Amino acid sequence: MENCGVKMNKKIVIAIILMLANTVFGFTEMPQIEEFIWKGRIIKPVNEPDRIIIDWQTTENINEQITSTFRNSPTVNFNRGNQAVLSLDGLLGKTSDSNDLITELVTHYHRDHINIAEVKEMLENNSFQRLVGPDPMLESSMNDVFKALDEYRERMENSSEQEHALDISPVTKPLPLKFSIIGDFAYSSFMINNEIKIELFKYQEPRNANNDGLIYRITHKGVSYLLFGDFDDIYGIESLLNTPIVNEIRKKEIREERSRLNREQILINVNTLGVGADIVTTKYMFRCTYCGLYHINPASLVHLTDSAIDIAKLLKENLAMEDEIAKLLRELDSLPTISLQADVIKWPHHAHKFSDNQRARDIIIKMNDVVNPVFIIWQRHYTQIDNNFENYIKDQFEFHDKFKCSDDITFEFISFFTKRIDRMICAITAFMG
């Protein structure tokens, strides 16, 4: 092999032989994703033996490239090059990639999503930039993982005490998380490095620890990921899908109420001026029969206090109206613009099958309509070994082709416009391991 001027190790040779054998003889059938059109762009997935690469082509600046990776675990990693910058449920023994630049997002505190040993090691070494997780409402959700994080929060000055979310950091100030209650969810958002937007949804009616966590929507360069963790309350999902509508309805109600109060305030101001003018001209002045002008009647000034009380009452009503309008404006300013559209969904709770009834089917169909994903990524729980989920989605949903299983193949979504030569390098790199 060295005679051709290229030094190739045995692993590369075997990989090339297997690739040729598969191409020529069709020994195995690997998952394939055909090219598709997304936002006017022709997306050509790179289908490799152990991974599929989808390049969204949203930037040509290599410094802005982020790769999001879905494997056979609850973890979703967001990397810049070889450096992890963001991780969802990444504190597991096999997926942990802690470093002092990473932001860790936690959906909930079950041990198949977050490992207590990894948490303790991270906290002891301060090997993270920030951790955001749910502040549970249920006592049953507050396990040893949550307690370890909460104890760290209490002793660190860079952590914050607030409802809905746990925010801890060894180095940076607390996030300015301001939650708005919209329907059945508390909502907030923050940015990472002014380029990655993290949106948090906290259900206000949890029945168990799975639904007492956080749902995340992560957006980078116009590509969004809606990540449910183990949130499997079908009626909670329905409430989530209604959140944008509820939010817009409340905005409309506030604007209509403000308009009504403005009209009332105008009438009060007019009445105040009118009453004031009437009182002055009728009670305290008289019209001179000689010159036709009004003059002060000194004898009537003894009634000035009573008139002042009448005017003060109207002024008080006006101030109360101003306070009410100001309160509405503050609420309007606090309401965010919410969208649930996402290009990739991480299916709720591994390979969870919802109840076999029309209501549940309608809600999942509505989720597909509202979110409008290109892909729905799922993976089995380690206790699931059958193919029931594949049968479930094929029987229930016409859009079952959107579902992709990450058990045996990795999905990498890239925000960088990868040139053709880069794709060739990616393929060779995959075989080299």
Summary of the structure (lengths in Angstrom):
residues: 433
radius of gyration: 31.1
end to end distance: 19.5
largest distance: 126.5
contacts: 1286
relative contact order: 0.13
helix: 41%
strand: 21%
